[in-house]
Amino acid sequence: MARSYTVATAALTLGTTIKWLDNVLSHNPVSGIHPKRQGISRRLTIEAILVLEVALLLIQDLGLPISHAVGVAEAIVGTGGGRYRSPHGLNVEVGLTQLRENLLQRLEAAVETAPIPRRGRPPANKTGRLV
């Protein structure tokens, strides 16, 4: 199984908030997301984080809506060549090799600093009350 990362680590790597990223993942299908079940945190592969990185570039640089940006980013990363041709003839090219290298460096740094989400009930203090 490929290595996967928490939403917190991915958000830190991408420079977004956990809430924004979780919202995007809840409303847009992205390949490389391990299915979320109740009580189990989402895990993202490097490819999924790369798709989200490209989607962010499309949103920021071209003003695409999130749902459209994610679809185009999936196509760009999915081909491996970093190219997308729209049905109307627009060509978009992304330097995936350099983008992936930069992403891996930021991801490595984020793994060291991202919070590990706590799960379950909080621990009881010595008086038996939950803290």
Backbone as JSON Lines, residues from 0, in Angstrom:
{"i":0,"aa":"M","n":[0.83,-1.17,0.0],"ca":[0.0,0.0,0.0],"c":[0.89,1.25,0.0]}
{"i":1,"aa":"A","n":[0.52,2.24,-0.81],"ca":[1.29,3.48,-0.9],"c":[1.18,4.26,0.4]}
{"i":2,"aa":"R","n":[2.2,5.02,0.69],"ca":[2.19,5.85,1.89],"c":[1.07,6.87,1.78]}
{"i":3,"aa":"S","n":[0.45,7.15,2.91],"ca":[-0.63,8.13,2.91],"c":[-0.44,9.09,4.09]}
{"i":4,"aa":"Y","n":[-1.1,10.24,3.98],"ca":[-0.92,11.32,4.92],"c":[-2.26,11.8,5.46]}
{"i":5,"aa":"T","n":[-2.23,12.4,6.64],"ca":[-3.46,12.93,7.24],"c":[-3.89,14.2,6.52]}
{"i":6,"aa":"V","n":[-5.14,14.58,6.73],"ca":[-5.66,15.82,6.17],"c":[-4.88,17.0,6.74]}
{"i":7,"aa":"A","n":[-4.5,16.94,8.03],"ca":[-3.74,18.03,8.64],"c":[-2.38,18.2,7.96]}
{"i":8,"aa":"T","n":[-1.71,17.11,7.68],"ca":[-0.41,17.18,7.0],"c":[-0.58,17.72,5.59]}
{"i":9,"aa":"A","n":[-1.6,17.25,4.87],"ca":[-1.85,17.73,3.51],"c":[-2.18,19.22,3.51]}
{"i":10,"aa":"A","n":[-3.02,19.66,4.45],"ca":[-3.4,21.07,4.51],"c":[-2.17,21.94,4.79]}
{"i":11,"aa":"L","n":[-1.33,21.51,5.7],"ca":[-0.11,22.26,6.0],"c":[0.8,22.32,4.78]}
{"i":12,"aa":"T","n":[0.93,21.23,4.08],"ca":[1.75,21.17,2.87],"c":[1.22,22.1,1.79]}
{"i":13,"aa":"L","n":[-0.1,22.13,1.63],"ca":[-0.72,22.93,0.58],"c":[-0.93,24.39,0.97]}
{"i":14,"aa":"G","n":[-0.72,24.71,2.23],"ca":[-0.91,26.07,2.68],"c":[-2.38,26.46,2.81]}
{"i":15,"aa":"T","n":[-3.22,25.49,3.14],"ca":[-4.65,25.73,3.32],"c":[-5.03,25.36,4.75]}
{"i":16,"aa":"T","n":[-6.3,25.55,5.06],"ca":[-6.79,25.13,6.37],"c":[-7.33,23.71,6.27]}
{"i":17,"aa":"I","n":[-7.36,23.04,7.39],"ca":[-7.93,21.69,7.44],"c":[-9.4,21.75,7.05]}
{"i":18,"aa":"K","n":[-10.1,22.75,7.53],"ca":[-11.53,22.88,7.22],"c":[-11.77,23.02,5.72]}
{"i":19,"aa":"W","n":[-10.99,23.88,5.06],"ca":[-11.16,24.06,3.61],"c":[-10.89,22.75,2.89]}
{"i":20,"aa":"L","n":[-9.8,22.08,3.24],"ca":[-9.42,20.85,2.57],"c":[-10.46,19.75,2.8]}
{"i":21,"aa":"D","n":[-10.92,19.62,4.03],"ca":[-11.93,18.61,4.34],"c":[-13.22,18.89,3.57]}
{"i":22,"aa":"N","n":[-13.58,20.15,3.43],"ca":[-14.77,20.53,2.67],"c":[-14.61,20.17,1.19]}
{"i":23,"aa":"V","n":[-13.44,20.45,0.62],"ca":[-13.18,20.09,-0.79],"c":[-13.29,18.59,-0.98]}
{"i":24,"aa":"L","n":[-12.71,17.82,-0.07],"ca":[-12.73,16.37,-0.18],"c":[-14.13,15.79,0.03]}
{"i":25,"aa":"S","n":[-14.95,16.48,0.81],"ca":[-16.31,16.0,1.05],"c":[-17.22,16.2,-0.16]}
{"i":26,"aa":"H","n":[-16.9,17.2,-0.98],"ca":[-17.78,17.55,-2.09],"c":[-17.23,17.22,-3.48]}
{"i":27,"aa":"N","n":[-15.97,16.81,-3.56],"ca":[-15.35,16.53,-4.85],"c":[-14.58,15.22,-4.8]}
{"i":28,"aa":"P","n":[-14.87,14.32,-5.71],"ca":[-14.11,13.07,-5.72],"c":[-12.67,13.3,-6.19]}
{"i":29,"aa":"V","n":[-11.72,12.8,-5.42],"ca":[-10.3,12.9,-5.76],"c":[-9.73,11.5,-5.62]}
{"i":30,"aa":"S","n":[-9.09,11.01,-6.69],"ca":[-8.49,9.68,-6.6],"c":[-7.3,9.73,-5.65]}
{"i":31,"aa":"G","n":[-7.08,8.65,-4.94],"ca":[-5.97,8.59,-3.99],"c":[-6.37,8.95,-2.57]}
{"i":32,"aa":"I","n":[-7.68,9.08,-2.35],"ca":[-8.18,9.35,-1.0],"c":[-8.71,8.02,-0.47]}
{"i":33,"aa":"H","n":[-8.14,7.58,0.63],"ca":[-8.63,6.34,1.22],"c":[-10.0,6.64,1.81]}
{"i":34,"aa":"P","n":[-10.98,5.79,1.51],"ca":[-12.36,6.08,1.91],"c":[-12.51,6.39,3.39]}
{"i":35,"aa":"K","n":[-13.3,7.42,3.65],"ca":[-13.53,7.81,5.04],"c":[-14.77,7.08,5.54]}
{"i":36,"aa":"R","n":[-14.62,6.45,6.67],"ca":[-15.76,5.86,7.35],"c":[-15.88,6.59,8.67]}
{"i":37,"aa":"Q","n":[-17.03,6.52,9.25],"ca":[-17.23,7.2,10.52],"c":[-16.2,6.73,11.54]}
{"i":38,"aa":"G","n":[-15.54,7.68,12.17],"ca":[-14.56,7.36,13.2],"c":[-13.16,7.09,12.67]}
{"i":39,"aa":"I","n":[-12.98,7.09,11.35],"ca":[-11.67,6.85,10.76],"c":[-11.29,8.06,9.93]}
{"i":40,"aa":"S","n":[-10.13,8.64,10.21],"ca":[-9.67,9.82,9.5],"c":[-9.32,9.51,8.06]}
{"i":41,"aa":"R","n":[-9.56,10.49,7.2],"ca":[-9.16,10.36,5.8],"c":[-7.65,10.31,5.7]}
{"i":42,"aa":"R","n":[-7.17,9.57,4.72],"ca":[-5.75,9.5,4.42],"c":[-5.59,9.81,2.93]}
{"i":43,"aa":"L","n":[-4.58,10.62,2.58],"ca":[-4.34,11.05,1.22],"c":[-3.0,10.54,0.73]}
{"i":44,"aa":"T","n":[-2.98,10.03,-0.5],"ca":[-1.72,9.61,-1.11],"c":[-1.01,10.84,-1.66]}
{"i":45,"aa":"I","n":[0.24,10.67,-2.05],"ca":[1.0,11.76,-2.65],"c":[0.3,12.22,-3.94]}
{"i":46,"aa":"E","n":[-0.23,11.28,-4.72],"ca":[-0.92,11.65,-5.96],"c":[-2.14,12.51,-5.68]}
{"i":47,"aa":"A","n":[-2.88,12.2,-4.63],"ca":[-4.05,13.0,-4.28],"c":[-3.63,14.41,-3.87]}
{"i":48,"aa":"I","n":[-2.55,14.52,-3.12],"ca":[-2.07,15.83,-2.7],"c":[-1.57,16.61,-3.92]}
{"i":49,"aa":"L","n":[-0.96,15.92,-4.88],"ca":[-0.52,16.58,-6.11],"c":[-1.72,17.09,-6.9]}
{"i":50,"aa":"V","n":[-2.79,16.31,-6.98],"ca":[-4.01,16.76,-7.66],"c":[-4.53,18.02,-6.98]}
{"i":51,"aa":"L","n":[-4.55,18.03,-5.66],"ca":[-5.04,19.2,-4.93],"c":[-4.12,20.41,-5.12]}
{"i":52,"aa":"E","n":[-2.82,20.18,-5.23],"ca":[-1.86,21.26,-5.5],"c":[-2.15,21.88,-6.87]}
{"i":53,"aa":"V","n":[-2.35,21.06,-7.88],"ca":[-2.65,21.56,-9.22],"c":[-4.0,22.29,-9.21]}
{"i":54,"aa":"A","n":[-4.98,21.73,-8.5],"ca":[-6.29,22.38,-8.4],"c":[-6.16,23.77,-7.77]}
{"i":55,"aa":"L","n":[-5.35,23.88,-6.73],"ca":[-5.13,25.19,-6.09],"c":[-4.51,26.19,-7.07]}
{"i":56,"aa":"L","n":[-3.57,25.72,-7.89],"ca":[-2.97,26.6,-8.89],"c":[-4.02,27.07,-9.9]}
{"i":57,"aa":"L","n":[-4.88,26.15,-10.32],"ca":[-5.93,26.51,-11.28],"c":[-6.93,27.49,-10.68]}
{"i":58,"aa":"I","n":[-7.2,27.33,-9.4],"ca":[-8.12,28.25,-8.71],"c":[-7.47,29.63,-8.58]}
{"i":59,"aa":"Q","n":[-6.22,29.65,-8.11],"ca":[-5.54,30.92,-7.86],"c":[-5.16,31.65,-9.15]}
{"i":60,"aa":"D","n":[-4.6,30.92,-10.1],"ca":[-4.09,31.56,-11.31],"c":[-5.14,31.79,-12.39]}
{"i":61,"aa":"L","n":[-6.12,30.9,-12.49],"ca":[-7.11,31.01,-13.56],"c":[-8.51,31.32,-13.06]}
{"i":62,"aa":"G","n":[-8.7,31.3,-11.74],"ca":[-10.01,31.63,-11.19],"c":[-11.07,30.56,-11.42]}
{"i":63,"aa":"L","n":[-10.65,29.32,-11.62],"ca":[-11.63,28.24,-11.84],"c":[-12.38,27.94,-10.55]}
{"i":64,"aa":"P","n":[-13.65,27.57,-10.66],"ca":[-14.37,27.11,-9.47],"c":[-13.75,25.79,-8.97]}
{"i":65,"aa":"I","n":[-13.89,25.54,-7.69],"ca":[-13.24,24.38,-7.07],"c":[-13.59,23.07,-7.79]}
{"i":66,"aa":"S","n":[-14.87,22.83,-8.03],"ca":[-15.27,21.55,-8.62],"c":[-14.65,21.37,-10.01]}
{"i":67,"aa":"H","n":[-14.6,22.42,-10.79],"ca":[-14.0,22.33,-12.13],"c":[-12.49,22.18,-12.03]}
{"i":68,"aa":"A","n":[-11.86,22.91,-11.12],"ca":[-10.42,22.84,-10.94],"c":[-9.97,21.43,-10.53]}
{"i":69,"aa":"V","n":[-10.73,20.8,-9.65],"ca":[-10.38,19.43,-9.23],"c":[-10.47,18.47,-10.41]}
{"i":70,"aa":"G","n":[-11.51,18.61,-11.23],"ca":[-11.66,17.74,-12.41],"c":[-10.53,17.92,-13.4]}
{"i":71,"aa":"V","n":[-10.16,19.17,-13.68],"ca":[-9.06,19.44,-14.61],"c":[-7.74,18.95,-14.01]}
{"i":72,"aa":"A","n":[-7.54,19.17,-12.73],"ca":[-6.31,18.71,-12.06],"c":[-6.2,17.19,-12.12]}
{"i":73,"aa":"E","n":[-7.32,16.49,-11.93],"ca":[-7.31,15.02,-12.05],"c":[-6.85,14.61,-13.45]}
{"i":74,"aa":"A","n":[-7.34,15.3,-14.47],"ca":[-6.96,14.99,-15.85],"c":[-5.47,15.28,-16.09]}
{"i":75,"aa":"I","n":[-4.99,16.39,-15.57],"ca":[-3.59,16.77,-15.76],"c":[-2.66,15.77,-15.08]}
{"i":76,"aa":"V","n":[-2.94,15.43,-13.85],"ca":[-2.08,14.49,-13.11],"c":[-2.28,13.06,-13.62]}
{"i":77,"aa":"G","n":[-3.5,12.73,-13.99],"ca":[-3.81,11.37,-14.45],"c":[-3.09,10.98,-15.73]}
{"i":78,"aa":"T","n":[-2.85,11.94,-16.62],"ca":[-2.14,11.63,-17.86],"c":[-0.66,11.47,-17.63]}
{"i":79,"aa":"G","n":[-0.15,12.07,-16.56],"ca":[1.27,11.99,-16.26],"c":[2.11,12.96,-17.07]}
{"i":80,"aa":"G","n":[1.55,13.51,-18.12],"ca":[2.3,14.43,-18.97],"c":[2.15,15.87,-18.58]}
{"i":81,"aa":"G","n":[1.21,16.16,-17.67],"ca":[1.02,17.52,-17.23],"c":[0.27,18.4,-18.21]}
{"i":82,"aa":"R","n":[-0.48,17.77,-19.13],"ca":[-1.2,18.55,-20.14],"c":[-2.7,18.26,-20.07]}
{"i":83,"aa":"Y","n":[-3.46,19.31,-20.41],"ca":[-4.91,19.19,-20.49],"c":[-5.39,20.02,-21.67]}
{"i":84,"aa":"R","n":[-6.27,19.43,-22.45],"ca":[-6.88,20.15,-23.58],"c":[-8.38,20.16,-23.34]}
{"i":85,"aa":"S","n":[-8.94,21.36,-23.23],"ca":[-10.37,21.49,-22.97],"c":[-11.16,21.13,-24.23]}
{"i":86,"aa":"P","n":[-12.44,20.85,-24.08],"ca":[-13.27,20.55,-25.25],"c":[-13.32,21.7,-26.26]}
{"i":87,"aa":"H","n":[-13.0,22.91,-25.82],"ca":[-13.05,24.08,-26.69],"c":[-11.68,24.45,-27.26]}
{"i":88,"aa":"G","n":[-10.67,23.62,-27.0],"ca":[-9.36,23.83,-27.59],"c":[-8.34,24.55,-26.72]}
{"i":89,"aa":"L","n":[-8.69,24.88,-25.49],"ca":[-7.73,25.53,-24.59],"c":[-6.73,24.49,-24.1]}
{"i":90,"aa":"N","n":[-5.46,24.82,-24.18],"ca":[-4.41,23.92,-23.71],"c":[-3.8,24.46,-22.42]}
{"i":91,"aa":"V","n":[-3.67,23.59,-21.43],"ca":[-3.04,23.95,-20.16],"c":[-1.9,22.96,-19.95]}
{"i":92,"aa":"E","n":[-0.73,23.5,-19.61],"ca":[0.43,22.65,-19.35],"c":[1.0,23.0,-17.98]}
{"i":93,"aa":"V","n":[1.27,21.97,-17.19],"ca":[1.81,22.15,-15.85],"c":[3.11,21.36,-15.76]}
{"i":94,"aa":"G","n":[4.15,21.97,-15.2],"ca":[5.43,21.29,-15.0],"c":[5.32,20.34,-13.82]}
{"i":95,"aa":"L","n":[4.77,19.15,-14.06],"ca":[4.51,18.21,-12.97],"c":[5.78,17.73,-12.26]}
{"i":96,"aa":"T","n":[6.85,17.55,-12.99],"ca":[8.08,17.03,-12.36],"c":[8.57,17.99,-11.28]}
{"i":97,"aa":"Q","n":[8.7,19.26,-11.62],"ca":[9.17,20.25,-10.65],"c":[8.15,20.44,-9.54]}
{"i":98,"aa":"L","n":[6.87,20.46,-9.9],"ca":[5.81,20.64,-8.91],"c":[5.83,19.49,-7.9]}
{"i":99,"aa":"R","n":[6.01,18.26,-8.38],"ca":[6.07,17.09,-7.5],"c":[7.28,17.16,-6.57]}
{"i":100,"aa":"E","n":[8.44,17.57,-7.1],"ca":[9.65,17.67,-6.27],"c":[9.45,18.69,-5.15]}
{"i":101,"aa":"N","n":[8.9,19.86,-5.49],"ca":[8.63,20.88,-4.48],"c":[7.62,20.39,-3.45]}
{"i":102,"aa":"L","n":[6.6,19.71,-3.93],"ca":[5.57,19.17,-3.04],"c":[6.17,18.16,-2.06]}
{"i":103,"aa":"L","n":[7.03,17.28,-2.55],"ca":[7.65,16.27,-1.68],"c":[8.51,16.92,-0.6]}
{"i":104,"aa":"Q","n":[9.21,17.99,-0.94],"ca":[10.02,18.7,0.05],"c":[9.13,19.33,1.12]}
{"i":105,"aa":"R","n":[8.05,19.98,0.69],"ca":[7.14,20.61,1.65],"c":[6.42,19.55,2.48]}
{"i":106,"aa":"L","n":[6.1,18.43,1.87],"ca":[5.42,17.35,2.58],"c":[6.32,16.77,3.66]}
{"i":107,"aa":"E","n":[7.59,16.62,3.34],"ca":[8.56,16.11,4.32],"c":[8.64,17.03,5.54]}
{"i":108,"aa":"A","n":[8.65,18.34,5.29],"ca":[8.69,19.3,6.39],"c":[7.38,19.29,7.18]}
{"i":109,"aa":"A","n":[6.25,19.14,6.49],"ca":[4.94,19.15,7.14],"c":[4.75,17.94,8.05]}
{"i":110,"aa":"V","n":[5.3,16.81,7.66],"ca":[5.17,15.59,8.47],"c":[5.76,15.82,9.85]}
{"i":111,"aa":"E","n":[6.82,16.62,9.92],"ca":[7.48,16.89,11.19],"c":[6.67,17.81,12.1]}
{"i":112,"aa":"T","n":[5.84,18.67,11.51],"ca":[5.16,19.69,12.32],"c":[3.64,19.55,12.39]}
{"i":113,"aa":"A","n":[3.05,18.74,11.54],"ca":[1.58,18.62,11.53],"c":[1.08,17.94,12.8]}
{"i":114,"aa":"P","n":[-0.02,18.44,13.33],"ca":[-0.58,17.81,14.53],"c":[-1.17,16.44,14.22]}
{"i":115,"aa":"I","n":[-1.03,15.54,15.17],"ca":[-1.65,14.22,15.02],"c":[-3.02,14.31,15.68]}
{"i":116,"aa":"P","n":[-4.08,14.07,14.9],"ca":[-5.42,14.24,15.48],"c":[-5.69,13.22,16.58]}
{"i":117,"aa":"R","n":[-6.27,13.7,17.68],"ca":[-6.64,12.81,18.78],"c":[-7.98,12.18,18.45]}
{"i":118,"aa":"R","n":[-8.14,10.96,18.81],"ca":[-9.37,10.23,18.54],"c":[-9.92,9.71,19.87]}
{"i":119,"aa":"G","n":[-11.21,9.52,19.93],"ca":[-11.82,8.91,21.11],"c":[-12.11,9.89,22.22]}
{"i":120,"aa":"R","n":[-12.46,9.33,23.37],"ca":[-12.79,10.14,24.55],"c":[-11.54,10.77,25.14]}
{"i":121,"aa":"P","n":[-11.71,11.96,25.71],"ca":[-10.55,12.55,26.39],"c":[-10.23,11.77,27.66]}
{"i":122,"aa":"P","n":[-8.98,11.81,28.09],"ca":[-8.61,11.06,29.3],"c":[-9.27,11.66,30.54]}
{"i":123,"aa":"A","n":[-9.54,10.81,31.51],"ca":[-10.13,11.27,32.77],"c":[-9.01,11.78,33.68]}
{"i":124,"aa":"N","n":[-9.34,12.81,34.47],"ca":[-8.33,13.27,35.43],"c":[-8.44,12.42,36.68]}
{"i":125,"aa":"K","n":[-7.67,12.69,37.7],"ca":[-7.62,11.84,38.9],"c":[-8.92,11.83,39.69]}
{"i":126,"aa":"T","n":[-9.77,12.84,39.49],"ca":[-11.04,12.87,40.22],"c":[-12.11,12.07,39.51]}
{"i":127,"aa":"G","n":[-11.78,11.54,38.34],"ca":[-12.75,10.74,37.59],"c":[-13.55,11.56,36.59]}
{"i":128,"aa":"R","n":[-13.34,12.88,36.59],"ca":[-14.04,13.73,35.62],"c":[-13.27,13.8,34.32]}
{"i":129,"aa":"L","n":[-14.01,13.92,33.24],"ca":[-13.36,14.06,31.94],"c":[-12.78,15.45,31.81]}
{"i":130,"aa":"V","n":[-11.62,15.55,31.22],"ca":[-10.99,16.86,31.0],"c":[-11.15,17.29,29.57]}
